Amino acid sequence: MEIKTIRLDRSRLSSEYIASRQNFKQIVSCCEAPSISPFKSPLFFGAMGLSSLTLAMMLSINDRMVSDEKNMENRGIEMH
């Protein structure tokens, strides 16, 4: 638990002091967006291609396993 102190006898801050402490240009310059969009980079398309191929292979393997189980039921072999 954090203990907070409240100073009742503190003098009010002037508008000039508050304005001098606000440096928005520095904050914006630190937080600028990258010049290249991540969706346009080759690395993004490589990762998306690899994940798409992996998904297609997994769905294909799953489909084969389901069809094999159905074929075994037709042969009279019970699978557990």
Backbone hydrogen bonds, N-H to C=O, Kabsch-Sander energy under -0.5 kcal/mol:
donor,donor_aa,acceptor,acceptor_aa,energy
4,K,2,E,-0.6
7,R,5,T,-0.5
8,L,6,I,-0.8
10,R,7,R,-0.6
18,I,14,S,-2.0
19,A,15,S,-2.5
20,S,16,E,-2.1
21,R,17,Y,-1.2
22,Q,18,I,-0.6
22,Q,19,A,-0.7
23,N,21,R,-0.9
24,F,22,Q,-0.6
27,I,23,N,-1.3
28,V,24,F,-2.6
29,S,25,K,-2.2
30,C,26,Q,-1.5
31,C,27,I,-1.1
32,E,29,S,-0.7
40,K,37,S,-1.5
41,S,38,P,-0.7
45,F,41,S,-1.4
46,G,42,P,-2.2
47,A,43,L,-2.2
48,M,44,F,-2.4
49,G,45,F,-2.4
50,L,46,G,-2.3
51,S,47,A,-2.3
52,S,48,M,-2.2
53,L,49,G,-2.4
54,T,50,L,-2.2
55,L,51,S,-2.3
56,A,52,S,-2.4
57,M,53,L,-2.4
58,M,54,T,-2.4
59,L,55,L,-2.4
60,S,56,A,-2.1
61,I,57,M,-2.5
62,N,58,M,-2.4
63,D,59,L,-2.2
64,R,60,S,-2.1
65,M,61,I,-2.1
66,V,62,N,-2.2
67,S,63,D,-2.3
68,D,64,R,-2.3
69,E,65,M,-1.9
70,K,66,V,-1.8
71,N,67,S,-2.0
72,M,68,D,-2.0
73,E,69,E,-1.6
74,N,70,K,-1.5
75,R,71,N,-1.0
76,G,73,E,-0.9
77,I,72,M,-1.9
78,E,76,G,-0.5
79,M,77,I,-0.5
